[in-house]
Amino acid sequence: MAGVASAETSLTIAIVNNGHMINMQKVAEAYTAETGVELNWVSLEEGVLREQVTSDTATGGGQYDVINIGMQEAPIWGAAGWIEPLNFGDEYDVEDILPAIRAGLSHDGQLYAAPFYGESSMVMYRKDLTDAAGVTIADNDSWENVKAAAAAIHNPDEGVYGACLRGKPGWGDNMAFITTVVNSFGGAWFDKDYRPTIDSDEWRAAINFYVDLLGNYGPPGSEGNSFNEILALYNEGKCGMWIDATIAASFLEVDGVAYAQSPNAGNPVGANWLWAWAMAIPAGSPNAEAAADFIEWATSKEYVQAVGNHPEFGWGSVPTGQRASTYALPEFQAVADFAKAEMAAIESAAPQATDLKPYVGVQFASIPEFPEVGSAVAQEMAAALSGAKTVDEALEASQAAADAIMQEAGYY
């Protein structure tokens, strides 16, 4: 554990309010005890976190010493000089970080954010319910088969909903899932000239399918649900199926959960996302050295051991998706029945540009304008889901908003 900081050092750390981040506050008490560094936590819902961190970092506000960002921001902010490059010692073993995760947090080979955990997306379903209904869900199944399974296990009279999916508006909330559906239908955000393609047949088919699936077989008020809300519903026994971040498997408390690779409508490329919640240092932080020491510890092999051996957590609660070495630990293998499916999803994710899309990113586009575009479209998709707008109305408004943003940015 690094310890160059003095006992008077205090770090303010902005984190997303997901389970692994919440656990870190307890695990890090040992870090403070050993180093004397005081840690002040600001825990925020992910949409709020993105807004506040982006605003503060872009303006050099200096509110935070360590920030949670992801693969959309890290290379762009690194290239812009908004965040500090990260250079750790040999003991940190940067080569142990999964290649796709490391690449997504780097610019020109330089790491700008260190992954606290990484993820793809997959199907997490109640096998007891599918068995009872006589249906199956296969790896990379068709969306039609998945919808049929959702219909078969949907039993709202008993408080069980066939499919729980993100509906809460945000470029990293509902649009994370929706973009993978669009990808799987053969759609993309932009064409080769970066003109939005939201008014396409592929988007229309994907959004109609999404609204139909969630509207008929999802819980009421789905337009307000993102990761944490659905996790709570799942653990209350109210979800028969959930397609979301692989990291969710660490926090499922119901019996009989099975896993499958993400479904598609003929195009498996981009049907499962790739993401990491990572830690970065805003440029110009007066506590940059102490911040780097903390990040090095919190994203290290040592931290994984600290969680695994912690009396309140244990090996089923270690952060995953970031280090290859975690998957080789016998203690982890013994409790992580999701590990094989999680790794398969991460390894099959395809962030690189393809013939269908000119940009890097699966569930986002790695361009500076994407958060604004994605947020605008997210509101329209939530309106379609709630019934406030038709799908066609929502897509038309989305196309117009995205077109205005991209024209103003000078793409065409």
N, C-alpha and C positions, 0 to 999 in steps of 0.2 A: 504494500500500500504506500503510495507516494505521500510525502509529508513535507514538502518545501514550504508550505504556507504556514504563517504564524498563527498562534492561538487567537489573534484578534481578527483574523480573516472571516468575512461573512459573505456567503454566496446566495443570490436570489435566483431561484430555478423555476422556470415556467414549464409545467408538465401537463399533458393531457390526462383527463381523469379516468383512464382505463385501469384495469385491475393491477397489471404489472407495475405501473407507475405508482399507484397507491401503495403497493407492497414495498416499493423502494424506500419510501419515507421511513418505514420501520427498520428495514435492513440497514439503512445508512446511519442509523444511530451509532453503530459500531465505528463507522468512518469518522464521525464527529468525536467519538471517545478517543480514538487513536491519534487523530491529527489536530484536534481542537478547532477545526473549521466549522463555523456555524452555518447551517443550511436552512434557508428560508424558502418554503415551498409555496408556489402559486399554482393551484390545481384548477384547470378550466375545462369545460366541455369543449370538444374538439373544434367546433365552428367558431366559438368565441376565442379559443386559443389562437387559431390561425389569424383571425382579424387583429388581435392585440399584438401578437408577436411580429406579424408582418409590418404593422404600422410603426411599432417601436424600433424595429431593426432598420427599416428603410430610412427612417428619419434620424437615426443615431440617438434615439431617446435615452438609452442607457438604463432602462428600467430593470433589465435582467442581465445576469452574468452567464447563465446557461439556458438554452431554449430547446424545446422539443420542436423539431421540424421533420420533414420527410423527403422522399425521393423526388417530389416535384420541385421543392424549393432548393435543396442542397446544391446541385450543380449550378443552378442559375444564380443563386445568391453568392456562391463561391466565386464565380466568374465576375460578378459585379463588385466584389470586394466588401460585401455586407457582413460576411462571417470569416472567421480566422481559419487558415489551414490547420489541420491536425497532424502532428508528427509525434508518434509514440515510440518508446524503446522496443528493443527486440523481444523482451519478455511479454509484451502485449500480444505479439504474434498476429499482425494484421492479416497475414495470409490465411489464418484460420477463419476469418470472416467469409461467409459464403460469397462466391464470385459475383453473382448477380446483384446481391445486396451491396457489396463494396463498390461495384461499378456505378450503381444508381446513386450513390452518395458522394461521388467524386466528379471532378472536372479536370480534364487533361491529366488523368492519372493521380491527381492529388485528392486525398480524402478531406472533405470539409465537414462531415458530420459522422459520428460514430453510432452504429446501430445498437439501440437498447434491446429491441426485438424486431424480427422481420416476419413477414407473412405473405401468403397468397390467399386465395379463397377456395372454399370447397363446400360440399353438401354435408350437413350434419343432421342426421335424421333418426327418428325413434324406430328402431328395428322391430320392437315389440308391436308397434302400431301397424307398420307395413306388413309384418307377418300375419297379424290378425286379419288384415284387409285382403290378404292374398296378392299383394303387389310387391314389386322389387324396384330398386333404384340402382342402376349400374354406373360404373365409372364412365364419364363423358357421355351420359345418356342424352337422348333427345329431349328438347323442352316439352314436347307433347307427352312423352312418357312421364316426365316429372309432374306435369300438370295433372295427368290422370292419377298419379300416386297421391298428389295433394288432395284431389277430390275424394279419393277413397278413404283417406284417414281424417278428413275434415269432419269434425263433430262438435259444432258450436254449442249444442245443447249440453254437452259434457264439458264445455270450456276448453276444447282442443281445436286449434286452427291448423289447417292443412299446410300452410306455408307462411312463415314469418320472414319478411324481407324489408330492407331499408326503404323508408319513404320520407324521412325528414330532410328538408331541403338543405343542400350544401354541396360544394364540388367534391368534397371528400366524404359526404354522407350518402344521400340517395344516389348521387351521380357515380359514386364508386361502383355500386352494384349495377346501376342502369347501363353504364358504359360497357361493362362486360357482356350484358345481354345484347346491346347494339353490335358490339364486335362479333358476337357469335351468330348474329343474323347477317353478317357481311358488311356492316356499316362502319363509319369512322366519323371523327369530329370534323376533319378538314380534308380537302383534296390536295393535290400536289402543289397548288398555288396558295394553299392555306385559306381557301374560301370555305366557309362552313357548309356542311352537307346534311344539316339537320332536317331539311325538308325532303329527304330522299325516301324511296320506297322501303329501304332497309330500316331506317329509323322508325318509320310509320309502323311497320310490321312488329318491330321489337317493342315499341311503347304500347301498342294495342295489346300485345301479349302480356306485358308486365302489368298493365292496369287490369286486364281480365283475370290474370292469375291471383294477384293480390287483392283485387276487389271482391272476388268470389270466394277465395279460400284463405284470406288473411284475417288478422284480428281487426276489430273496429279501430278507427283512428290511426291507421298505419302511416298516414302522412306525417305523423309526429314521432315515428319510431326510427331510431338509429341503433348503433351497436349496443349501448348500455341498456336501452329500453327493451330490446329484443332478448338480450341475455337474461334479464330479469324475468321476462315472460317464459323463456325456455325453462329456466330453473324452477318456475312455478308449475311446470307440466302443461303449459298452454300452447306449445308449438310442436307440431309433428315433424316439421322440417325447417331448417334454417340454412340459407346459403349466404356465407359471409366469411369474415377473416378467419384463417386457420388458427390464429391465436386464441380464438374463442374456446377451442377445445380444452384449453387449460382450466377453464372456469365453469365447465358444465358439471352440474351436480345431480343430474337425473341418470337413472340406470338405462342400459340398453341402447346407448347411442352408437350408431355406425356412421361410417364416413365414405364419401364417394367423390371422385373428381368432378369438376364443374360441368354442367350440361351445356349443350349448344344446339344451334339450329342449322347445322351443316358446316359451320366454320369453328373449329376448336381453338384457333389461334386468337388469343385475347379473351377467351371465355373465363379465365381466372386471372385475378389481378396480381400485382407485385407491389409491395410497400414495405417500408421500415419506419418505425418511429425511432428517431435518432436524436442525438444531442450535439448541439453546436454552440459556438461562442460568438456573440455579436462583435463585429469589428470595433476596436477601440475600447473594449472593456478594461477598466483599470485593474480587474482581478483575473486577467486572462490566464496567468500561470496557474493560479489556484483552480480556476475553472477547468483547465486542461487536465490537471491532476485528478480532479473529481470525475471527469468524463472517462479518463483512462481506467479508473477503478470501477465505475458503474457499468462499463461495457466489456469488462474483462472476464477471463476464465475464473478468476478469484471471486468475482461477484456471483457467478453461477453457483459456485460451491457454497457461498454464503447463504444464498436462498435455499439451496438443497438441504443444507444442514441447519436451517433456522427452525426453532421449535414451533413457530406459528405457520410455517409455509410448507417446506419439504420439496421433494424432487418433482412432484407433479405440478409445481408452481413456478419452476424456473423459467426465465424468458427464453424463448426459442426462436428459430428462424434467423439467427444471426451468426452462430459459430458452428462449424462442422463438428468440433470436438464434443459439443454437448450431446450430440446424437450417438456418440460412442461410449458414453458413460453408462455402465451397467445399472446404476441406481436410477437413472432417468429411463432407460429402456424398460425397466421393470414396472414402471407406473404409467408410462406414456403410450397408451394404445393408439393414439392419434398420430404418433411420430412419423410412421411410414407414409401415411396419406398426406401429411403436412409437407414433408420433404418432396414428395412426388409433385405436389402442386407448385411449390416454389421453383423446382427445377424445370417444370414445363411452362412456366410463365414466359411470355415473349415480349419484352419491352422494346425491342429494336424496331426501327422503321421497316415497313413492308410495302408491297405493291398496293395494299389497301389504304395505308396511312403514311404520310411523310414524316411523322414526328416520332420521337422516343416517348415511351410510356404506354402502359396498358390501359388503366382506368383514368388516365389523365394525359394531357399533352405537355411535354416539357418545354413550354414556351412561357415567357413572362405574363402574357395576356390570359393564360388559361384560367386562373382563379376567378377573374372577372367574368369570363365567358361561362365557365362551369356554374358559377353561383347564379347567374341570370337564368340559365336553362333549368337549374335545380328548382327554382321557384315555380316555373311553368310545369315541370313534371309533377310536383306536389299538387298543383292546381288540377291537373288531369286526373291524378289518383283520387283526389277528394271529390271529384265531380263538379268542381267550380268552373272548369273548362272542358271542352271536348279534347280528345287527343289531337285532332287536326288544328284546333285553335291554339293549343299549347305549342305544337311544333312550329306553326307559322310565327308565333310571337318569339319563340326561341331562335329561329333562323334570323329574324329581323334584328334581334338584340345582338346576336353573335356577329352578324354582318357589320353592324354599326361599330362594334368594338374593334374588329379586325381592320376595317377601313381606316378608322381613326388612328390605329397603330401603324398604318402605312404599309400593310402587307400587299395591298393591291389598290 
